[in-house]
Structure formats: structure tokens, C-alpha cells
Amino acid sequence: MPKHLINPDHWIDRYSDYLFNFTVSRVSDREIAKDLVQDTFFAALKSMKNFKGEASERTWLTAILKRKIIDHYRKTNSIKGQAEVRMSYNSGEEEGDWLEERVADPFDKTAEDSLENDELGDAIYGCLEKLPEKQATVFKMKTIEGLDTETICNELNITASNLWVIVHRARTAMAECMEKTWFN
């Protein structure tokens, strides 16, 4: 039995401000943010049948919105989109972005996808535990929590260039760890 119910009649009143603020902090353009939130509501309406009640409406809508933001940056191929923290793999004949390719589409979940995402999450957090504390903190803030550079720098009292050095080192260590634990 689902723990959470879905009610699109209340989405705009309950979640539009939160989703807009979430988006505008990532795209820095109010009009684009409005469009992305609207696209999120439409996508959610189309995929309501896939809502299993395992997450709250807000969490589910935010997951859809994150995918919309990624798609926006892919389309615009902007500098900020290219600067997003990604982890690549290169296994000789194959290379790509494992975070984009390995995480199942949240709109098409099967039991196998859920298991794979759980295993991937365990592998990511296992690798995070192996990082030095500062690298793990910065990596979580930038990649998992999606905080912007300025916020992280202010909170940790570091410069932007220091942040990117730490992110690069964390990303390299995470990619090596993930190759050992996830890809093999």
C-alpha cells in the first residue's frame, strides 16, 4: 500500500513556489525557471500512473524537475551545463557519463531499475566514505545536494578555484572507486 498519495489539484498551491525557487537557483533565469516548472507539472500529469507513493509528492515532483533542468542544459549546451559535476568512465573501448547512463529513468521504474538504483546508491555512498572528509563534503554539496558554487564557498570558507580543485580530486577518486565497485 502506498505511503503517499498524489493530488494534482493542489500542486500549484503547494509546490510551485518551492519548485520555482529550486529551479531559479540553478538556471538563473526567471522565465526559463517558470517554463521548467510548468513542464514539470505537465510531465507529472502524464506520468501519474507511475507514481507508487514511495516518495512524497514534493520529492517526486523535484525528481522530475531535476531531469527537466538537466535536459535544459543539454539543449542549450551552456557553460554552466558543461561545468556540472559529472563522473566519466573510460574502460578502453567504452567511455561516457555513468551518472547519466546508469541511473534508471524515474518515469519508467521496474523492480530491476529500483534494485539497480539501490545498488548504485550503496556503491556511491561506499565510495564517498573512502574520500577525505573535505572532499566528501564538497562532493555531496555540489553533486548530490546541487548547491551552487557561491553557497558552498561561503559555507566552507573556500575560494571558487579551491572548490573546483577539491571537486576534481573527489570526482577522480569517485570515478576510480566506482570503476572498481560498480562496473566490475
C-alpha positions as CSV (number, residue, x, y, z in Angstrom):
1,M,0.0,0.0,0.0
2,P,1.5,3.4,-1.0
3,K,2.5,5.6,1.9
4,H,2.0,8.9,-0.1
5,L,-0.9,9.9,-2.2
6,I,-0.9,12.1,-5.3
7,N,-3.3,15.0,-5.8
8,P,-2.6,17.3,-8.8
9,D,-5.3,19.7,-7.8
10,H,-3.1,21.0,-5.1
11,W,0.3,21.0,-6.8
12,I,0.4,24.7,-7.9
13,D,-0.7,26.0,-4.4
14,R,1.6,23.6,-2.5
15,Y,4.7,23.2,-4.6
16,S,5.0,25.9,-7.3
17,D,7.0,28.4,-5.1
18,Y,9.3,25.7,-3.9
19,L,9.9,24.3,-7.4
20,F,10.4,27.8,-8.8
21,N,13.0,28.8,-6.2
22,F,14.7,25.4,-6.6
23,T,14.9,26.0,-10.4
24,V,15.8,29.7,-10.5
25,S,18.8,29.0,-8.2
26,R,20.0,26.5,-10.8
27,V,19.2,28.3,-14.1
28,S,19.4,31.9,-13.0
29,D,16.7,33.0,-15.4
30,R,13.2,33.5,-14.1
31,E,11.4,32.9,-17.4
32,I,13.2,29.6,-18.0
33,A,12.6,28.6,-14.4
34,K,8.8,29.2,-14.9
35,D,8.8,27.2,-18.1
36,L,10.7,24.3,-16.5
37,V,8.3,24.2,-13.5
38,Q,5.4,24.2,-15.9
39,D,7.0,21.4,-18.0
40,T,7.4,19.5,-14.7
41,F,3.8,19.7,-13.9
42,F,2.8,18.5,-17.4
43,A,5.3,15.6,-17.2
44,A,4.0,14.7,-13.8
45,L,0.4,14.7,-15.0
46,K,1.4,12.4,-17.9
47,S,3.3,10.0,-15.6
48,M,0.9,10.0,-12.6
49,K,0.2,6.3,-13.2
50,N,3.9,5.6,-12.4
51,F,3.7,7.3,-9.0
52,K,4.0,4.5,-6.5
53,G,3.7,6.5,-3.3
54,E,7.2,5.6,-2.1
55,A,8.1,9.3,-2.0
56,S,6.2,12.4,-1.2
57,E,4.6,14.4,-4.0
58,R,7.2,17.1,-3.5
59,T,10.1,14.7,-3.7
60,W,8.6,13.1,-6.8
61,L,8.0,16.5,-8.5
62,T,11.5,17.6,-7.6
63,A,13.0,14.4,-9.2
64,I,11.1,15.2,-12.4
65,L,12.2,18.8,-12.2
66,K,15.9,17.8,-11.9
67,R,15.5,15.8,-15.1
68,K,14.0,18.8,-16.8
69,I,16.9,21.0,-15.7
70,I,19.4,18.5,-17.0
71,D,17.5,18.4,-20.3
72,H,17.5,22.2,-20.4
73,Y,21.3,22.3,-20.1
74,R,21.8,19.5,-22.6
75,K,19.7,21.5,-25.1
76,T,21.4,24.8,-24.5
77,N,24.9,23.3,-24.1
78,S,25.6,26.2,-21.9
79,I,28.8,26.9,-19.9
80,K,27.0,26.1,-16.6
81,G,25.7,22.9,-18.0
82,Q,29.2,21.8,-19.1
83,A,30.5,22.8,-15.7
84,E,28.1,20.5,-13.8
85,V,30.0,17.8,-11.9
86,R,29.9,14.6,-13.8
87,M,31.8,11.4,-13.4
88,S,33.1,9.8,-16.6
89,Y,34.3,6.3,-17.2
90,N,36.7,5.0,-19.8
91,S,37.1,1.3,-20.0
92,G,39.3,1.0,-23.1
93,E,36.6,0.6,-25.8
94,E,33.8,2.4,-23.9
95,E,33.5,5.8,-22.4
96,G,30.7,8.0,-21.2
97,D,29.0,9.6,-18.2
98,W,28.0,6.9,-15.8
99,L,25.7,9.1,-13.7
100,E,23.6,9.9,-16.8
101,E,23.6,6.4,-18.2
102,R,23.5,4.2,-15.2
103,V,20.6,5.8,-13.2
104,A,17.3,4.5,-14.3
105,D,14.7,6.9,-15.7
106,P,12.4,7.8,-12.8
107,F,9.4,7.7,-15.1
108,D,9.9,4.1,-16.1
109,K,10.7,2.2,-13.0
110,T,10.8,-1.5,-12.9
111,A,11.8,-3.7,-10.0
112,E,15.1,-4.3,-11.7
113,D,15.7,-0.5,-12.0
114,S,14.9,0.0,-8.4
115,L,17.3,-2.7,-7.4
116,E,20.0,-1.2,-9.7
117,N,19.4,2.3,-8.3
118,D,19.7,0.9,-4.7
119,E,22.9,-0.9,-5.6
120,L,24.2,2.2,-7.3
121,G,23.4,4.4,-4.3
122,D,25.1,1.9,-2.0
123,A,28.2,2.0,-4.3
124,I,28.2,5.8,-4.4
125,Y,28.0,6.2,-0.6
126,G,30.5,3.4,-0.1
127,C,33.0,5.3,-2.3
128,L,32.1,8.6,-0.6
129,E,33.1,7.2,2.8
130,K,36.6,6.5,1.4
131,L,37.1,10.1,0.4
132,P,38.9,12.6,2.8
133,E,36.2,14.4,4.8
134,K,36.5,17.8,3.0
135,Q,36.4,16.1,-0.5
136,A,33.3,14.1,0.6
137,T,31.6,17.2,2.0
138,V,32.2,19.3,-1.1
139,F,31.2,16.4,-3.5
140,K,28.0,15.9,-1.6
141,M,27.1,19.6,-1.5
142,K,27.9,20.1,-5.2
143,T,26.7,16.8,-6.8
144,I,24.1,15.3,-4.5
145,E,22.6,18.4,-2.9
146,G,23.0,20.5,-6.1
147,L,24.2,23.6,-4.2
148,D,25.8,26.4,-6.3
149,T,29.5,27.3,-6.1
150,E,28.9,30.6,-4.2
151,T,26.9,28.9,-1.4
152,I,29.4,26.1,-1.0
153,C,32.3,28.6,-0.9
154,N,30.6,30.8,1.7
155,E,29.7,27.9,3.9
156,L,33.1,26.2,3.8
157,N,35.1,29.5,3.6
158,I,37.0,28.4,0.5
159,T,37.6,30.1,-2.9
160,A,35.9,29.0,-6.1
161,S,39.2,27.8,-7.6
162,N,39.8,25.8,-4.4
163,L,36.3,24.3,-4.7
164,W,37.0,23.1,-8.2
165,V,40.3,21.6,-7.3
166,I,38.6,19.7,-4.5
167,V,35.7,18.7,-6.8
168,H,38.2,17.5,-9.4
169,R,40.1,15.4,-6.9
170,A,36.8,14.0,-5.5
171,R,35.4,13.2,-8.9
172,T,38.6,11.4,-9.9
173,A,38.7,9.4,-6.7
174,M,35.0,8.6,-7.0
175,A,35.3,7.5,-10.7
176,E,38.2,5.2,-9.8
177,C,36.3,3.7,-6.9
178,M,33.1,3.3,-8.9
179,E,35.0,1.5,-11.7
180,K,36.3,-1.0,-9.1
181,T,33.0,-1.4,-7.2
182,W,30.2,-0.8,-9.7
183,F,31.5,-1.6,-13.2
184,N,33.1,-4.9,-12.3
